[in-house]
Amino acid sequence: MLGADVIGSCLHGSAVLGGLRPHSDIDVFAVVRRPTTVRQRRVLVDGLLELSGERARHGPARPVESTVATGSVAAKDAAADRALARLPAEHRPPPARARAICLGDEEERRDDLLPYVGAYADHVVAAIGRGTTGPDVTPRGYC
């Protein structure tokens, strides 16, 4: 879809930093010549969800994650620890479970987290909207 606009891509994240675990995702970083359009992003997300998200048709369901640049590189479990320490207690269950799954400490299940997900997502979106750099910032530390 992006064709000649793709300058290059590389593997990154835990697969190259030595932190790959049984339930880890595979991170691919792509550089393109120009910003993507809303339509292109939608097509990319829909395609990734076919392979990896809750609607996965061709592989195990995995959460689709977004990455927030923090200016440093850390293992995902360390990033999750940092985020969890900065979150209000009522918003910790979803990322705490993601961390435990990433480390192989828990089996993948989400049904019991449904009551927490909406409020957690609202909290993260609000923090991003404020451009918060204080205790409410929640860098994502998922596998």
C-alpha positions in Angstrom: 0.0 0.0 0.0 2.8 2.4 0.8 5.0 1.1 -2.1 7.9 3.2 -3.1 7.3 5.6 -0.2 8.9 3.0 2.1 12.5 3.9 2.6 13.3 0.9 4.8 12.3 -1.3 7.7 14.0 -3.0 10.5 13.4 -5.4 13.3 13.6 -3.7 16.7 12.3 -4.1 20.3 12.8 -7.1 22.4 13.7 -9.3 19.5 16.9 -7.4 19.0 17.5 -6.2 22.6 17.5 -9.7 24.1 14.2 -9.6 25.8 12.0 -11.7 23.5 9.7 -13.9 25.5 7.1 -16.6 24.5 4.2 -14.1 24.4 6.1 -11.2 23.0 5.1 -9.4 19.8 7.5 -8.7 17.0 8.3 -5.0 16.5 9.0 -3.7 13.0 10.0 -0.1 12.5 9.3 1.3 9.0 10.4 4.7 7.6 8.4 6.3 4.9 9.1 9.3 2.8 5.9 11.2 3.7 3.3 11.2 6.5 0.6 8.6 6.0 -3.0 9.6 5.3 -5.9 8.8 7.6 -7.0 6.2 5.0 -3.6 4.6 4.8 -3.4 4.3 8.6 -6.9 2.8 8.7 -5.9 0.2 6.0 -2.7 -0.6 7.9 -4.5 -1.0 11.3 -7.3 -3.2 9.7 -4.6 -5.4 8.1 -2.7 -5.8 11.3 -5.9 -6.6 13.2 -6.6 -9.4 10.7 -3.2 -10.9 11.7 -2.7 -9.9 15.3 -5.6 -8.2 17.1 -8.8 -9.3 18.8 -10.2 -10.1 15.3 -7.2 -12.2 14.3 -8.1 -14.6 11.6 -4.6 -15.8 10.7 -2.8 -16.1 14.0 -3.1 -15.8 17.8 -5.0 -12.8 19.1 -2.6 -10.3 20.4 -3.2 -6.7 21.4 -2.3 -4.0 18.9 0.0 -1.6 20.7 1.1 1.9 20.0 4.4 3.3 21.1 5.1 6.6 22.8 8.6 8.0 22.5 10.1 8.6 25.9 13.7 9.4 24.8 15.1 6.2 26.1 15.0 2.5 25.4 14.0 0.0 28.0 12.9 -3.6 28.1 9.1 -3.8 27.9 8.7 -5.2 31.5 10.8 -2.3 32.8 8.7 0.2 30.8 5.6 -1.5 32.2 6.9 -1.2 35.7 7.5 2.5 35.2 4.0 3.0 33.8 2.3 1.0 36.5 4.1 3.0 39.3 2.8 6.2 37.7 -0.8 5.1 37.2 -3.6 5.6 39.7 -4.5 2.2 41.3 -7.9 2.0 39.5 -6.2 2.0 36.1 -3.5 -0.6 36.8 -5.3 -3.9 36.0 -5.1 -3.8 32.2 -1.3 -3.0 31.9 -0.5 -5.2 34.9 -2.1 -8.2 33.1 -0.3 -7.3 29.8 3.0 -7.3 31.7 2.3 -10.6 33.4 1.3 -12.2 30.0 4.5 -10.8 28.4 6.6 -12.4 31.1 4.8 -15.7 30.9 3.5 -15.3 34.4 -0.2 -15.5 33.4 -2.1 -17.1 30.6 -3.6 -14.8 28.1 -7.2 -13.9 29.1 -9.0 -10.5 29.1 -12.7 -11.1 29.9 -12.3 -10.1 33.6 -10.6 -6.8 32.6 -13.6 -5.4 30.6 -14.8 -3.3 33.5 -11.4 -1.5 33.6 -10.5 -1.0 30.0 -12.8 1.9 29.2 -11.6 4.0 32.1 -8.0 3.1 31.5 -8.3 4.1 27.8 -10.0 7.4 28.8 -7.2 8.1 31.3 -4.4 7.4 28.7 -6.1 9.5 26.0 -6.6 12.4 28.5 -3.0 12.3 29.6 -1.8 12.3 25.9 -4.2 15.2 25.2 -2.8 17.2 28.1 0.8 16.4 26.9 1.4 15.4 30.5 5.0 14.7 31.5 4.3 14.2 35.1 3.0 11.2 37.1 0.0 10.7 34.9 2.0 9.8 31.8 1.5 6.2 30.9 4.1 4.9 28.5 3.0 1.6 27.1 5.0 -1.4 28.2 3.1 -4.2 26.5 4.4 -7.3 24.8 
